[in-house]
Amino acid sequence: MHPHSYTVDSLSKSQDLAATILASSAPSQISVACAAIDSFLHSQSPDHSRHFFSFVFPTLVCKLFGFDDNVSSSSLSLPSQSPPLPSSANGWIDTVLASNDTDLANRVFSLLAPGGVLLSSISAVDRLSLVKYVFPNERLPEWARFMLSSDKDCRILADLCSIFKGKVKEDSVKGSVFQVQLNVFEYYMFWFAYYPVCRGNNESCDTVAIKRNKRFKLENWVSSISGFSSSKRGSPESRNECSLYVRLLYAYLRAFVPVSDLNSHQPYRSSLLQYSLSYDGSVILQAEFVVNVFIHFWLVDNDFSPLPVDLCKSFGVNFPLRSVLGDTPPTAGLGEMVKLFVKYLNLSSAMQSDGNENFDLSGSPRWSSGSFDGSRSRNAIVASPFVNSNGSWNLSIQRPLYRFILRTFLYCPIETSIKNASDVFSVWITYIEPWTISLDDFMAIDAIVDGSAKTLKREESQFQACGYSPTWQGYVLSNYLYYSSLVMHFIGFAHKFLHADAEIVVQMVLKVINILTSSKELLDLLKMVDSIFHSKQTGIGKPMLNSLYRFVPSIREQLKDWEDGLSESDADGSFLHENWNKDLRLFSDGEDGGQQLLQLFILRAEAELQAISGDNLARNLQCIDSLKSQVACLFGSHTIKPLSFSPEPKQHQQVRDDIFKPRRVSSCTMTNVNYKGDWMKRPISDDEVGWLAKFLVWLSDWLNENLGINQPDNIQVDSPSWPYVEVLSGEVDNVYGPTDTMKAILCALGSWLLMLGMTVVRIMRKHGVRVNLRMLASKKVVMVLFLYVVFNILRKAFGVLHRV
């Protein structure tokens, strides 16, 4: 038991330190607060730090991430108290970024670094289990928040996701309410992962559509994509652009998530003879926790199918989030963090050099629940469910990353900047080119993080990036949908956003096609798998083809699972509505095949670039020529024909306007439009009120469903016998005046109207006509109705005044 004087002194110092942190907003005040925290923690032993983590640490989290500082110290007196949402850019991270003060950034980084005094104290306190925090349910990922709202689902949440294992507890005060209780390190990592999500949600609310004449420069955009920029790695400019948050993210990944010789942390993977009784599983458990926190806060979050279908079925869990979240894209602004995260995790795959043996695809790839119990690690031979047998993290990010990229392409709103989509595109490019990743890519940020990875650089100096080789065959087969189905979805995205910025979109398409055609071995592998996917196994043929047959079931299962729920979507930008989750169409020569869609894209892009001819016209046309040659190389044909143009500039502009004119029912060119999807649910155009169009589409769907108009008329239904009423002779004279007469007339009129309505519905069903109220969402119609209402109100108002 601590002496009373010591307890009072520690409490008083903790409260004073919390007040100092709470008042720190200027760079000088932040520097003083960091020094005070450092001095306080050095003077305290771990078992005497309870007051610091009860009073000071919640305040530090509040100020670090820029949460609303309009709180009193009493509101932070309990560990269960959570910081509110960020209201302005007044946090330490934002202040450091705005000040561009290197010394201040280094000061804050040294305090929060993995080897700093704060993280060391957190580790020591967690070993003693002195403090527990309650993370607010409303800040959790959407799907986890939904599960905690159900008493049945919250009890199996820990089995579905390892980051909640042993952390979902019943509230001792409210009884039936469940909450997430975390130790100090887990609490800090939850808030660290939530910070960019909250920032992205706040910034997306203020997003303004970029007009056509406010095009951002191609040179500024391509510099953010690896392979487009010619700048040298490790340049001073790139060091200055590295934010404090990115530095901390990379430092935490380096410290807590091993990528080199990952199996050494699971010694019983390779042989029972190498099993060590001293292994407690803490390293790999901590790594899994950090990786999965970022996955669920960044990649999964608001996904309406957050977990694999088979896993949910095994636990009897159903997520009715499709109707709640709708066509909600992932949180914007996460591209830089996700790219670093994915690139770092892919180092574990890039460092392997044993070829195909590293990838176990003999069975169907499944997402495990990850309920690995470190307390039983000495008594049971249990491998980490999130680490491949080759010792890489690829299995853990396959499905969530695929859906993250796909949802971005499908649900990116029209008339908005494609900056966020281009960032996600860069993540995709990084993932499908793991052979280009090397330790040199991290040299610049390594130098900023005090050379923390220089030892790894020296030890693994033989590992260098190179092009595709047969040793990457297993990786490509394990992630085949990234090279096939996702490419088709991206082509749809390119058609959808071509009018937004043709130069950028053409560059993006060219980059993807260049990757697919960068190696003959890679292209041959993709085509062979596609051919086997669409053929029946005969057991006779080339040995290579026969060996690839065993991968087809896993690819089919991935296609069904990774695109779960999207088959019900009418999101524009996809050309796979008719065969979604059933087929791969990249190398198909049909109307919806990749070859036809790419040829159409080239013709549209060439027309667009000609219409907006400027200083970059020659370079843009050269890019189109490169795209033509690469597409011809991809499909092995030369069927792409140039589009002829009229020499008059006005005619060019007219062609462009006709191509990108919002589609209307009354358009005379309607028969020339080959729209794949429900016409009523087409994307919101410029001449419509967005929210009103969505409401009218929903109302139209409801009417069509309840009236049975969606049902085909050729279904044979037993004709019901018409009811009749037998009037007794004694009742004929019982007439009670005009009231009954009016009732009889009204009933007859109602019956006649009902029969008329049923006849109209039958005719509509026969001819395939549906209720479509969307035309009322036209801005012209809304404006006419609005002016009519205003006119009547003003007329009545002036009439009253005139009478007065």
C-alpha positions in Angstrom: 0.0 0.0 0.0 1.3 3.4 -0.9 1.9 6.1 1.8 -0.9 8.7 2.0 1.5 11.6 1.3 2.9 9.9 -1.8 -0.6 9.2 -3.1 -1.7 12.8 -2.6 1.5 14.1 -4.2 1.1 11.8 -7.3 -2.5 12.8 -7.7 -1.7 16.5 -7.4 1.1 16.3 -10.0 -1.0 14.2 -12.4 -3.8 16.8 -12.2 -1.4 19.7 -12.8 0.2 17.8 -15.8 -3.3 17.2 -17.2 -4.1 20.9 -17.0 -0.7 21.7 -18.7 -1.5 19.3 -21.6 -5.1 20.6 -21.9 -3.8 24.2 -22.3 -1.1 23.4 -24.8 -2.1 24.6 -28.3 0.8 26.7 -29.5 4.1 24.9 -30.6 6.0 26.3 -27.6 3.4 25.0 -25.2 3.4 21.6 -26.9 7.1 21.3 -26.5 6.9 22.2 -22.8 4.1 19.7 -22.3 6.2 16.9 -24.0 9.1 17.7 -21.7 6.8 17.6 -18.6 5.4 14.2 -19.6 8.9 12.9 -20.2 10.1 14.1 -16.8 7.1 12.8 -15.0 7.2 9.3 -16.4 11.0 9.1 -15.7 10.3 9.9 -12.1 7.6 7.3 -11.6 7.8 3.6 -11.4 5.2 1.5 -13.3 3.4 0.5 -10.2 3.1 4.2 -9.2 1.7 5.4 -12.6 -2.0 4.7 -11.9 -2.9 8.4 -11.5 -1.0 9.3 -14.7 -3.0 6.9 -16.8 -6.2 7.7 -15.0 -6.0 11.5 -15.4 -3.2 12.5 -17.8 -3.4 9.9 -20.5 -7.0 10.6 -21.6 -6.2 14.3 -21.8 -3.1 13.5 -23.9 -5.2 11.5 -26.3 -7.6 14.3 -26.5 -5.0 16.9 -27.4 -2.8 14.6 -29.6 -5.6 13.8 -32.1 -7.3 17.2 -31.9 -10.4 16.2 -30.1 -12.6 19.0 -28.7 -10.6 20.7 -25.9 -13.7 22.3 -24.5 -13.8 19.8 -21.6 -13.0 20.1 -18.0 -10.5 18.1 -16.1 -13.2 16.5 -14.1 -14.6 14.9 -17.3 -11.3 13.1 -17.8 -11.1 11.8 -14.3 -12.3 8.3 -15.2 -10.4 6.0 -17.5 -13.7 5.0 -19.1 -14.2 8.6 -20.3 -13.5 8.9 -24.1 -12.4 12.0 -26.0 -15.1 13.6 -28.1 -15.0 14.0 -31.9 -12.5 16.3 -33.3 -14.0 19.7 -34.0 -11.1 21.7 -35.4 -7.5 21.3 -36.4 -6.2 22.1 -32.9 -4.5 18.9 -32.1 -0.8 18.3 -31.7 -0.5 16.4 -35.0 -2.3 19.1 -36.9 -0.3 21.8 -35.2 3.0 20.1 -36.0 1.9 19.8 -39.6 0.9 23.4 -39.9 4.0 24.8 -38.1 6.5 22.9 -40.3 8.7 22.9 -37.3 11.2 19.9 -37.5 12.3 20.2 -33.9 8.7 20.2 -32.6 7.9 17.2 -34.8 10.9 15.3 -33.5 10.0 16.2 -30.0 6.5 14.8 -30.3 7.7 11.8 -32.2 10.3 10.9 -29.6 7.6 11.0 -26.9 5.2 8.7 -28.9 7.8 6.5 -30.6 7.8 2.8 -29.8 11.0 3.1 -27.9 9.9 6.3 -26.2 9.2 6.7 -22.5 5.4 6.8 -23.0 5.1 3.4 -24.9 7.6 1.9 -22.4 5.5 3.0 -19.5 2.3 1.7 -21.2 4.0 -1.7 -21.7 5.0 -1.9 -18.1 1.6 -0.8 -16.8 -0.2 -3.4 -19.0 2.0 -6.1 -17.6 0.7 -5.2 -14.2 -2.9 -4.8 -15.5 -3.3 -1.6 -13.5 -5.7 0.3 -15.8 -8.5 -0.6 -18.1 -10.4 1.8 -20.5 -13.8 1.6 -22.1 -13.7 2.5 -25.8 -17.0 4.2 -26.9 -19.2 2.0 -29.0 -20.1 4.9 -31.3 -16.5 5.2 -32.4 -16.1 1.5 -33.4 -16.3 0.3 -37.0 -19.9 0.3 -38.3 -20.3 -3.5 -38.3 -18.9 -3.9 -34.8 -21.2 -1.2 -33.6 -24.2 -3.1 -35.1 -23.2 -6.3 -33.4 -22.9 -4.7 -30.0 -26.4 -3.4 -30.3 -27.7 -7.0 -30.3 -27.4 -9.1 -27.1 -27.1 -12.3 -29.2 -24.5 -11.0 -31.6 -22.2 -9.3 -29.1 -21.6 -12.6 -27.3 -20.0 -14.1 -30.4 -18.2 -10.9 -31.5 -14.9 -12.1 -30.0 -15.1 -15.3 -32.0 -15.6 -13.4 -35.2 -12.8 -10.9 -34.8 -9.7 -11.4 -32.7 -9.3 -7.7 -31.7 -12.4 -8.1 -29.5 -11.4 -11.4 -27.9 -11.7 -11.2 -24.2 -12.6 -7.5 -24.4 -16.4 -7.4 -24.7 -17.8 -7.2 -21.2 -21.2 -6.4 -19.7 -21.5 -3.0 -18.2 -21.6 -3.4 -14.4 -23.7 -0.2 -14.1 -26.2 -0.5 -17.0 -26.4 -4.3 -16.8 -27.5 -5.5 -20.2 -25.3 -3.1 -22.1 -22.1 -4.5 -23.5 -18.9 -2.5 -23.8 -15.3 -2.9 -25.1 -12.8 -2.8 -22.3 -9.1 -2.4 -23.4 -5.8 -2.1 -21.7 -3.7 1.1 -22.3 -1.9 -0.1 -25.4 -5.0 -1.4 -27.1 -6.9 1.8 -26.1 -4.2 4.0 -27.7 -4.1 1.9 -30.9 -7.9 2.1 -31.3 -7.8 5.9 -31.1 -4.7 6.0 -33.3 -6.5 4.0 -36.1 -9.7 5.9 -35.6 -8.1 9.4 -36.0 -7.8 9.4 -39.9 -11.3 7.9 -40.2 -12.8 10.7 -38.2 -10.8 13.3 -40.1 -11.9 11.8 -43.4 -15.6 11.8 -42.4 -15.4 15.4 -41.3 -13.6 16.5 -44.5 -16.0 14.6 -46.8 -18.9 16.7 -45.4 -17.2 19.8 -46.7 -16.3 18.4 -50.1 -17.3 20.6 -53.0 -17.7 19.3 -56.5 -14.8 20.3 -58.7 -16.0 22.1 -61.8 -14.7 21.3 -65.2 -12.7 24.4 -65.5 -10.9 23.8 -62.2 -8.9 20.7 -63.3 -6.0 19.8 -61.1 -2.8 19.3 -62.9 -1.8 15.9 -64.2 1.8 16.5 -63.0 0.6 17.0 -59.4 -1.4 13.8 -59.4 0.9 11.4 -61.1 3.7 12.2 -58.7 1.8 10.3 -56.0 1.7 7.1 -58.0 4.7 4.9 -58.0 5.9 4.4 -61.5 4.5 7.7 -62.8 6.9 9.9 -61.0 10.5 10.4 -62.0 11.6 11.9 -58.7 14.4 10.2 -56.9 13.8 8.2 -53.8 14.8 9.8 -50.5 14.8 13.4 -51.8 14.5 16.2 -49.3 11.1 17.2 -50.7 9.6 13.8 -49.9 11.0 13.9 -46.4 9.3 17.3 -45.7 6.0 15.9 -46.9 6.0 13.0 -44.5 3.5 13.9 -41.8 3.9 13.1 -38.1 1.1 10.6 -38.3 2.7 8.7 -41.2 6.0 8.6 -39.3 4.3 7.2 -36.3 2.4 4.6 -38.4 5.5 3.4 -40.0 7.4 3.3 -36.6 4.6 1.2 -35.1 4.5 -1.2 -38.0 8.2 -1.6 -37.8 8.2 -2.2 -34.0 5.1 -4.3 -33.6 4.6 -6.1 -37.0 7.5 -8.3 -38.1 7.8 -9.0 -41.8 11.3 -10.6 -41.9 11.5 -14.3 -41.0 7.9 -14.2 -39.6 7.9 -17.9 -39.0 10.6 -17.5 -36.3 7.8 -16.1 -34.1 5.8 -19.3 -34.7 8.5 -22.0 -34.2 6.1 -24.9 -34.3 5.0 -24.1 -37.9 8.1 -25.7 -39.5 8.8 -28.7 -37.3 7.8 -30.1 -33.9 11.4 -30.5 -33.2 11.9 -26.7 -33.2 9.1 -26.1 -30.8 10.3 -24.0 -27.8 8.7 -24.1 -24.4 9.8 -20.5 -23.8 7.6 -19.2 -26.6 4.5 -17.5 -25.3 3.0 -16.1 -28.5 3.0 -12.5 -27.3 4.9 -11.2 -30.3 2.6 -12.7 -33.0 -0.5 -11.9 -30.9 0.5 -8.2 -30.7 1.3 -8.1 -34.4 -2.1 -9.6 -35.2 -3.8 -7.1 -33.0 -2.1 -4.1 -34.7 -2.7 -5.4 -38.2 -6.4 -6.2 -37.6 -7.1 -2.9 -35.9 -6.0 -1.1 -39.0 -7.9 -3.5 -41.2 -11.2 -3.1 -39.5 -11.0 0.6 -38.9 -9.7 1.5 -42.4 -10.6 -1.3 -44.8 -13.7 -2.8 -43.4 -15.5 -0.2 -41.3 -18.7 0.6 -43.2 -18.7 -2.5 -45.5 -22.1 -4.1 -45.5 -20.4 -7.5 -45.8 -17.6 -7.1 -43.3 -16.8 -10.8 -42.8 -16.7 -13.8 -45.1 -20.0 -15.4 -45.9 -19.0 -18.9 -44.7 -17.8 -17.6 -41.4 -21.0 -15.7 -40.8 -23.1 -18.8 -41.7 -21.1 -21.0 -39.3 -22.0 -18.6 -36.4 -25.5 -17.9 -37.6 -24.8 -14.2 -38.1 -26.7 -12.1 -40.6 -25.7 -8.5 -41.3 -28.7 -6.5 -42.6 -26.4 -3.6 -43.3 -27.1 -3.4 -47.0 -30.3 -1.4 -46.5 -28.6 0.8 -43.9 -25.3 1.7 -45.5 -26.5 1.6 -49.1 -24.0 2.5 -51.7 -21.6 4.1 -49.2 -18.0 4.3 -50.3 -15.1 3.8 -47.9 -13.9 6.7 -45.9 -12.1 9.2 -48.0 -8.5 10.4 -47.2 -7.1 7.0 -46.1 -5.1 6.4 -49.3 -1.7 7.4 -48.0 -2.0 5.4 -44.8 -3.5 2.4 -46.5 -0.8 2.4 -49.2 2.0 2.5 -46.6 0.2 -0.2 -44.6 -0.3 -2.6 -47.6 3.2 -1.9 -48.9 4.8 -2.7 -45.6 2.8 -6.0 -45.2 3.7 -7.0 -48.7 7.3 -6.9 -47.7 6.7 -10.2 -46.0 5.7 -11.7 -49.4 8.5 -10.0 -51.3 11.1 -11.3 -48.9 10.2 -14.9 -49.6 12.4 -16.6 -52.3 11.2 -20.2 -52.3 8.8 -19.8 -55.2 5.4 -21.5 -55.3 5.9 -23.6 -52.3 5.4 -20.4 -50.2 1.7 -20.2 -51.2 -0.7 -22.9 -50.1 -3.6 -22.8 -52.5 -4.5 -26.4 -52.3 -7.7 -25.6 -50.5 -10.2 -22.8 -50.6 -8.8 -19.6 -49.0 -10.9 -18.8 -45.9 -10.9 -16.0 -43.4 -10.3 -17.5 -40.0 -11.9 -16.0 -36.9 -8.5 -15.6 -35.5 -9.3 -16.8 -31.9 -5.8 -17.6 -31.1 -5.3 -18.0 -27.3 -1.8 -17.1 -26.2 -2.4 -18.7 -22.8 -2.6 -22.1 -24.5 0.4 -21.6 -26.8 2.6 -23.9 -24.7 0.2 -26.7 -24.7 -1.2 -26.7 -28.2 0.3 -26.5 -31.6 -1.7 -23.6 -33.0 -0.6 -21.5 -35.9 -1.6 -18.0 -36.4 -4.7 -17.8 -38.6 -3.7 -14.5 -40.1 -0.2 -15.5 -41.3 0.2 -17.6 -44.4 2.2 -20.9 -44.2 5.0 -19.0 -46.0 5.2 -16.5 -43.2 3.5 -13.5 -44.9 0.5 -11.3 -44.0 -1.2 -11.6 -47.4 -4.0 -13.8 -46.2 -5.2 -11.2 -43.6 -5.7 -8.4 -46.1 -6.9 -10.2 -49.3 -10.7 -9.9 -48.8 -10.9 -6.6 -46.9 -8.5 -4.8 -49.3 -10.3 -6.2 -52.4 -13.7 -4.9 -51.2 -12.2 -1.6 -50.1 -10.8 -1.0 -53.6 -13.9 -2.3 -55.3 -16.4 -0.2 -53.2 -14.3 2.9 -54.0 -14.5 2.3 -57.7 -18.2 1.4 -57.7 -19.6 4.0 -55.2 -17.3 7.0 -55.9 -19.8 9.8 -56.3 -20.1 11.5 -59.7 -19.3 15.2 -59.9 -16.6 14.9 -57.2 -12.9 15.0 -57.4 -11.3 11.7 -58.2 -8.4 12.4 -55.9 -9.6 9.9 -53.4 -10.2 7.3 -56.1 -6.7 7.9 -57.5 -5.2 7.4 -54.1 -7.0 4.0 -53.8 -5.9 3.2 -57.3 -2.3 3.7 -56.2 -3.0 1.2 -53.3 -4.2 -1.3 -55.9 -1.2 -0.8 -58.1 1.1 -1.3 -55.1 -0.6 -4.6 -54.2 -0.6 -6.2 -57.7 3.1 -5.3 -58.2 4.8 -6.8 -55.1 7.9 -7.7 -57.1 8.6 -4.0 -57.4 8.8 -3.5 -53.6 12.2 -3.3 -52.1 13.7 -2.1 -48.9 15.0 0.9 -50.8 11.4 2.1 -51.0 11.5 2.7 -47.2 14.9 4.4 -47.1 13.6 7.9 -47.0 11.1 7.3 -44.1 13.7 5.1 -42.4 16.0 8.1 -42.3 13.3 10.2 -40.7 12.5 7.5 -38.1 16.1 7.8 -36.8 17.4 5.0 -39.1 15.3 2.3 -37.2 15.5 -0.1 -40.2 19.1 0.4 -41.2 20.0 -2.9 -39.5 17.4 -4.7 -41.5 18.7 -3.1 -44.6 22.1 -4.4 -44.0 20.9 -7.9 -43.1 18.7 -8.1 -46.1 20.9 -6.3 -48.6 20.6 -9.2 -51.0 16.8 -8.5 -51.4 16.2 -6.1 -54.3 13.1 -5.3 -56.3 12.8 -6.9 -59.7 10.2 -7.7 -62.3 7.8 -10.6 -62.4 9.3 -14.1 -62.3 7.8 -17.6 -62.0 8.5 -17.4 -58.2 5.5 -15.0 -58.0 3.1 -17.5 -59.6 1.6 -18.5 -56.2 1.0 -14.9 -55.2 -0.8 -14.1 -58.5 -3.0 -17.2 -58.2 -3.8 -16.4 -54.6 -4.9 -12.9 -55.7 -6.2 -13.7 -59.2 -9.3 -11.5 -58.8 -7.1 -8.5 -58.4 -5.7 -9.1 -61.9 -9.0 -10.1 -63.6 -12.3 -9.2 -62.1 -11.1 -6.0 -60.4 -9.7 -4.9 -63.7 -13.1 -5.2 -65.3 -14.7 -3.1 -62.5 -12.0 -0.5 -63.0 -12.7 -0.3 -66.7 -16.3 0.5 -65.7 -15.0 3.2 -63.4 -12.9 4.6 -66.2 -15.9 4.8 -68.5 -17.9 6.5 -65.7 -15.3 9.2 -64.9 -13.7 9.7 -68.3 -15.6 13.0 -68.6 -14.2 14.2 -65.2 -10.6 14.3 -66.3 -9.7 12.3 -69.5 -6.0 12.8 -69.1 -5.8 11.3 -65.6 -8.2 8.4 -66.4 -6.3 7.5 -69.5 -3.1 7.4 -67.6 -4.7 5.2 -65.0 -5.9 2.7 -67.5 -2.6 2.7 -69.3 -0.8 1.9 -66.0 -3.0 -1.1 -65.4 -2.6 -2.5 -68.9 1.1 -2.0 -68.7 1.3 -4.1 -65.5 -0.7 -7.0 -67.1 1.5 -6.9 -70.2 4.8 -6.2 -68.4 5.8 -9.9 -68.5 5.0 -12.6 -71.0 5.0 -15.2 -68.2 2.5 -13.2 -66.2 0.2 -12.6 -69.2 0.3 -16.3 -70.2 -0.5 -17.3 -66.6 -3.5 -15.0 -66.5 -4.8 -16.3 -69.8 -4.3 -19.9 -68.9 -6.2 -19.6 -65.7 -9.0 -17.7 -67.5 -9.2 -20.5 -70.1 -9.3 -23.2 -67.4 -11.9 -21.3 -65.5 -14.3 -21.3 -68.5 -13.6 -24.9 -69.5 -14.5 -28.3 -68.2 -11.8 -30.4 -66.6 -11.0 -33.3 -68.9 -7.8 -34.6 -67.3 -6.1 -34.5 -70.7 -3.8 -31.7 -71.8 -0.7 -30.0 -70.9 0.7 -30.8 -67.5 0.8 -27.0 -66.7 -2.9 -26.7 -67.4 -3.8 -29.8 -65.4 -1.8 -28.4 -62.4 -3.8 -25.2 -62.5 -7.2 -26.9 -62.3 -6.9 -27.2 -58.6 -7.0 -23.5 -58.2 -10.3 -22.9 -60.0 -12.5 -23.9 -57.0 -10.7 -21.4 -54.7 -11.0 -18.6 -57.3 -14.8 -19.3 -57.7 -15.2 -19.2 -53.9 -13.2 -15.9 -53.7 -15.4 -14.5 -56.5 -18.5 -15.4 -54.6 -17.3 -14.3 -51.2 -15.3 -11.1 -52.0 -18.1 -9.6 -54.1 -20.8 -10.7 -51.7 -23.8 -8.4 -51.7 -22.6 -6.4 -54.6 -24.8 -8.5 -57.0 -27.8 -6.7 -55.6 -26.3 -3.3 -56.5 -27.1 -1.2 -59.5 -24.0 0.9 -59.0 -23.0 2.5 -62.2 -19.5 1.8 -63.4 -19.8 -2.0 -63.5 -20.4 -4.0 -66.7 -20.9 -7.3 -64.9 -24.5 -7.0 -63.7 -25.7 -10.0 -65.7 -22.9 -12.3 -64.7 -21.8 -10.9 -61.3 -20.2 -13.5 -58.9 -20.5 -16.1 -61.6 -17.9 -15.4 -64.3 -14.7 -13.7 -65.3 -15.0 -11.5 -68.4 -11.6 -9.8 -68.9 -10.5 -12.0 -71.8 -14.0 -12.6 -73.2 -14.6 -11.3 -76.7 -18.3 -10.8 -76.1 -20.1 -7.5 -75.7 -19.3 -7.3 -72.0 -15.8 -8.6 -72.4 -12.7 -6.7 -71.6 -11.6 -6.3 -75.2 -14.8 -4.6 -76.4 -15.0 -2.3 -73.4 -11.4 -1.2 -73.7 -11.8 -0.5 -77.4 -14.9 1.5 -76.6 -12.9 3.4 -73.9 -10.1 4.2 -76.4 -12.6 5.6 -78.9 -14.3 7.7 -76.2 -11.0 8.9 -74.7 -9.6 9.9 -78.1 -12.8 11.9 -78.9 -12.6 13.5 -75.5 -9.0 14.5 -75.8 -9.5 15.8 -79.3 -12.4 17.9 -78.1 -10.4 19.5 -75.2 -7.3 20.0 -77.4 -4.6 22.1 -75.7 -0.9 22.3 -75.0 -0.8 18.6 -74.0 -2.6 17.3 -77.1 0.5 15.7 -78.7 1.4 14.0 -75.4 -2.2 12.8 -74.9 -2.4 11.4 -78.3 0.9 9.6 -77.8 -0.6 8.1 -74.6 -3.6 6.9 -76.6 -1.3 5.3 -79.1 0.6 3.5 -76.3 -2.7 2.3 -74.9 -3.8 1.0 -78.2 -0.5 -1.0 -78.6 -0.8 -2.4 -75.1 -4.4 -3.4 -75.5 -3.4 -5.2 -78.7 -0.6 -6.9 -76.9 -3.0 -7.9 -74.1 -5.6 -9.6 -76.4 -3.2 -10.5 -79.2 -5.1 -8.6 -81.9 -5.0 -5.4 -83.9 -8.7 -4.7 -84.3 -8.7 -1.2 -82.8 -9.6 1.3 -85.4 -9.0 5.0 -85.2 -12.0 7.3 -84.9 -12.4 9.8 -87.7 -13.1 13.4 -86.7 -14.4 16.5 -88.4 -11.9 19.3 -88.8 -14.2 22.0 -87.5 -13.6 22.7 -83.8 -17.3 23.4 -83.1 -18.1 19.9 -84.4 -15.6 18.5 -82.0 -17.3 20.2 -79.1 -20.7 19.1 -80.3 -19.6 15.5 -80.5 -18.2 15.8 -77.0 -21.4 17.3 -75.7 -23.5 14.6 -77.2 -21.4 11.9 -75.7 -21.4 13.3 -72.2 -24.9 14.8 -72.2 -27.0 13.6 -69.2 -29.2 10.7 -70.3 -32.9 11.6 -70.5 -35.9 9.5 -71.4 -36.8 12.0 -74.1 -33.4 12.0 -75.8 -33.6 11.2 -79.4 -30.3 9.2 -79.2 -31.7 6.9 -76.6 -31.6 3.9 -78.9 -27.9 4.3 -79.4 -27.2 4.1 -75.6 -26.3 0.6 -74.4 -26.9 1.1 -70.7 -26.1 -2.0 -68.6 -28.3 -1.8 -65.5 -31.7 -0.6 -64.3 -32.4 2.7 -66.1 -34.5 4.0 -63.3 -31.5 3.6 -61.0 -29.0 5.3 -63.3 -26.5 7.7 -61.7 -27.8 11.1 -60.5 -27.3 13.6 -63.4 -26.7 17.3 -63.3 -30.4 18.2 -63.9 -31.8 16.2 -61.0 -32.2 16.8 -57.3 -30.1 14.1 -55.7 -32.0 13.3 -52.5 -35.4 13.6 -54.2 -34.3 11.3 -57.0 -33.2 8.7 -54.4 -36.5 9.0 -52.5 -38.6 8.7 -55.7 -36.6 5.7 -56.9 -37.3 4.0 -53.5 -41.0 4.9 -53.7 -41.2 3.6 -57.2 -39.6 0.3 -56.1 -42.0 0.0 -53.3 -45.0 0.5 -55.5 -43.7 -1.9 -58.1 -43.1 -4.5 -55.5 -46.4 -4.2 -53.8 -48.4 -4.0 -57.0 -46.7 -7.0 -58.3 -45.5 -5.2 -61.5 -42.0 -6.8 -61.2 -43.6 -10.2 -61.6 -43.7 -11.6 -65.2 -47.2 -11.8 -66.7 -46.7 -15.2 -68.2 -46.9 -17.0 -64.9 -50.0 -19.2 -64.9 -52.2 -18.4 -62.0 -55.4 -20.1 -61.2 -58.2 -17.7 -62.1 -60.3 -17.0 -59.0 -64.0 -17.6 -59.2 -65.9 -14.3 -59.1 -67.9 -13.9 -55.9 -71.6 -13.2 -56.1 -74.3 -12.3 -53.6 -77.6 -14.2 -53.7 -80.4 -11.7 -52.9 -83.3 -13.2 -51.0 -86.8 -12.3 -52.2 -87.8 -11.1 -48.8 -84.9 -8.6 -48.7 -85.8 -6.8 -51.9 -88.3 -4.5 -50.3 -85.9 -3.6 -47.4 -84.6 -0.3 -48.7 -83.8 2.3 -46.1 -83.7 5.5 -48.1 -81.0 7.6 -49.8 -78.2 6.6 -47.3 -78.1 3.0 -48.4 -78.5 4.1 -52.0 -75.4 6.3 -51.7 -73.5 3.5 -50.1 -74.4 1.2 -52.9 -73.3 3.8 -55.5 -70.0 4.4 -53.7 -69.3 0.7 -53.4 -70.0 0.2 -57.1 -67.8 3.1 -58.0 -65.0 1.8 -55.7 -65.3 -1.7 -57.2 -65.1 -0.2 -60.7 -62.0 1.8 -59.8 -60.4 -1.3 -58.3 -61.1 -3.3 -61.4 -59.7 -0.5 -63.6 -56.6 -0.4 -61.5 -56.1 -4.2 -61.6 -56.5 -4.0 -65.4 -53.9 -1.3 -65.7 -51.5 -3.2 -63.5 -52.1 -6.4 -65.6 -51.4 -4.4 -68.8 -48.3 -2.8 -67.3 -47.0 -6.3 -66.3 -47.8 -7.7 -69.7 -45.8 -5.0 -71.5 -43.0 -4.7 -69.0 -44.0 -1.1 -67.9 -43.2 -0.1 -64.4 -44.0 2.9 -62.1 -41.1 5.4 -62.5 -41.6 8.6 -60.5 -38.0 9.7 -61.0 -38.9 12.2 -63.7 -40.4 14.3 -60.9 -36.9 14.8 -59.5 -35.9 16.9 -62.5 -34.7 20.4 -61.4 -37.0 22.0 -64.0 -40.1 20.2 -62.5 -39.1 21.0 -59.0 -38.5 24.7 -59.9 -41.9 24.9 -61.6 -43.6 23.5 -58.5 -41.6 25.7 -56.2 -42.4 28.8 -58.2 -46.1 27.8 -58.3 -46.2 27.4 -54.5 -44.4 30.7 -53.9 -46.7 32.4 -56.3 -49.8 31.2 -54.5 -48.4 32.1 -51.1 -47.6 35.6 -52.3 -51.0 36.0 -53.9 -52.8 35.0 -50.7 -50.5 37.2 -48.6 -51.2 40.3 -50.9 -54.9 39.4 -50.9 -55.0 39.5 -47.1 -53.1 42.8 -47.0 -55.4 44.3 -49.7 -58.5 43.4 -47.7 -57.0 44.9 -44.6 
